[in-house]
Amino acid sequence: MAVTHPRPAAEPVPAPSGRIRLGPPPLESGDRLTRAEFERRYEQHPEIKTAELIEGSVRVASPVRHELHAKPHSILNWWVTAYWMATPGAEAGDNATVRLDRENEFQPDILLRIDHSKGGASLVAADGYLEGPPELVIEVAASTASYDLHQKLRVYQRNGVREYIVAQAFERRVDWFILRDGVFEPLQPDERGVLRSEAFPGLWLKASALWEGDLAAILAALQEGLASPEHSAFVDQLNAV
């Protein structure tokens, strides 16, 4: 019978002399941080593209799926941008960092705001971040189980975001909330299934067309809204400020 002999233990590798160089502190989902520390760590991790501070807790975004996020995000971004182009005094943003309060710094998928000089509630800070609530925030969510319809909804509501849209890919539905007396209430579509913004007159959305990828129907509803007397009056109001 062959006899095996244990291998001799590997010689320990001496540690290099001098101090150990540590990398930047981590930024991971679940970390509890102040807003200042969150921003400091975020700036030290350029490899992280999307991170948010929700009620003092860090959330680092997962990889994005095309059908469940990227595609509806692109359609809604195009829809909002078309409205922006027709509405001087309004301004859109994609994945902009928004400071809402001391424990909440979000990076909404899409936002639409009124310029601060025109009476908007948010402003661009000296360092380029937005401070204060945009008038409209849009989030694309995989399902109703996401942060967007729970923690983030409550934070947006508390901070005075006037309208909040959550596009839910699994359920193939769009929830559009209007802030009334400090509480979000669902916006009801008209008899044709078109949702009409109150904060941005003329911003109309054929919600069912989003999931069908029917860009022509989305554009037709928006063009109708942009041609409405309400939108014309809104533009005049912004220009008068």
N, C-alpha and C positions, 0 to 999 in steps of 0.2 A: 504494500500500500504506500502510495506516495505521500510524503509528508510535506505540507506547505508551511512555509515560514512567514510570519507576518512581516509586512513591509515596514521598514524603519520609519518612524515619524518624520514628517517633513520638517526641515529646519525652519524655525520661525524667521520671517522676513523682518529685519529691523525697520522700525518706523523712521521715516525721513526726519532729519533734524529740523528744528525750527517749528514755528506755529502752523497748525493746520488751517488751511484756507477754506472757509465755509462759503457756500453759495448764498444767494438771496433767500430770505425766509419763504416758505412755501405759501401758495394760495390754493386752497382746496375746498371743495364743497363741504359745508358743515362747520367751517371755521367761524368762530365768533369774534368779530372785529369791530372797532370803531370805524367810522367813515374815513377818517384821516389815515388810519393804518391800512384799511382796504385799498385806498387810492395809492398809497406808497408801495404796497406789495404788487398791485396790478401793474404799475409802471415798471417794476423790476422783472416782470415776466412777459416780454413781448410775444412769446409763443402762445399765450392765452389770448384768444381773440374776443371772447365774450364771457364776462363775469359780472355778477350782480350782487348787491348787498340787500337782502330782504329781511327786514326786521332784525338787523344786526347779524344775520347769518349769511355766509358766502354761498353762492351757487355758481359753479362753473358749468357752462353749457356743454351738452353732449354733442357728438357729431350729428350733422343735419342730413336728414333723408330728403331726397328730391321730391317725391310725390306728396309726402306728408308735411313738408315745410317749405323747401326752396321754391317749388312751383307756385303755390298760393301766395307766398310772400312776394314773389316777383310780380304777379298779377296785381296785387293790392298796392304795391309800390308804384307801379305804372299808373294805376287809377288815381292815386293821391297826387302823383307828380303832374298828371294832366290837369287836375283841379288847381294845383299851385300855379301852373303856367297861365291860367285864365283868371287868377285872383291876386292882383297886386296887394301886398300887405300880409298875405299868408305865406307860410314857409314850411316845407316838408323836410324830414330828416330820416335817415336809415341807420338803425343801430347806434344812435347817438347816446352818449352817457348823460343821464339826467339826475341831478341831485334833488331829491324830494324833501328829505328831512335828515335828521342826524343819524338815523339808523337805516336809511333806504336810499340806495343809489342804483337806479335801474338802467338797463340798456334795451329799451323797447324796440321791437322789430321795425316799426314805422311810427312816425308821429307827424302831426300837422299842428302848427301853432300860428298864432297871430303875432306879428312883430311887436316887441315891447313898446316901441314908439307909437304903435297904433292901438295900444290898450291891451296887449297880450299879457298873460300872467307870468310867463317865463322870460328869462333874459339870458344872454350869453355872457358868462363870467369872464374875467380877465384872462383866465387860463384856457378859455375855449369851451368849457363844459356848459351845459344848460343848467340853470338853477330855477326851481319853481315848476309848477305843473303846466305842461302843454295843454292846449284845449282839447286835442284828440290824440289818443294813443291806440295803436293796433298791435295785437299780439297774435301770432299764429301758433296754435297749440295742437299737440297730437290728440288729446282727448280731454274730457271734462275733469279728469283726475289730475291735471297739471296744476302747477303753481298759479298759472294765469287766472284761473277762475276761483281762486281761494285767497291765498296770502296777498298776491299782487293786486287783486281786485279791491281788497279792503284798504290797502295802502293808497292806491290811486283814488279811491273814494274819499279817504280821510284827508288827502292832500289837495282835493279840489279839482281833479281832472274832470272836465265837463262832459266828455264822451269817451267811451271805452269800447273798442271792438275786439272780440275774441273769435277768431276763425278756427273751428275745431275740425281737423282733418278726418279723424275716424268717424265722427258723427255726421260729417258733411253738413255742417250748419254754421251759421254766423249769429252770434249774440252781440247785439249793439245796445249798450247801456247809456242812459242819459242821467246826469246828476240833477236831482230835484230835491230841494230842501236837505241837502247833504247826504242823500241816499241814492244809489244807482237803481234806476228802474229800466226794465227792458223797453226798447223802442219797438213799436209795432209797425210792420210793413203796410203799405197801402194795398188796395184791392188787386194790384198787379204784382204784388210781391216785391215792391221796391222800397228800400229803406232810405229815409231822407234825414240828413243831419240837421240839427237845430243850431248847433254852434257854427256850422259852415253852410249857410244856405246854398243850395245848388249841388251839394255833394250827395249824389244819389247813387245807390248801389242795388243792382239786381243780384241778390245774394245767391240764388240757385245757379246762376251762370258761372259763379266762381268755381264750383266743383265740376261743372261740365266743361270748363276751359273755354267757354263761349265769350271770347274777347269782344266780338261784335256786339253782343247783347249788353255787356258791361259798358262799352263805349256809348252805345245808343242811349242808355239810361242817364249816363253822365252828361252827354251833350244836351239832353232834354233839360236836365237840371241847370246846366250852365246858361241855357237860353231862357230860364224862368225869370219873372220879374223880381223874385226874392233874391236871386244871385246878383242881378243888376243893382238892386238897392243896397246889398251888402258891399259891393265894390265901391259904390258911391260913398257909403258910410266910412270905409277904410281910407278912401282918398281924401275925405274931409278932415281927417285928424292931422 
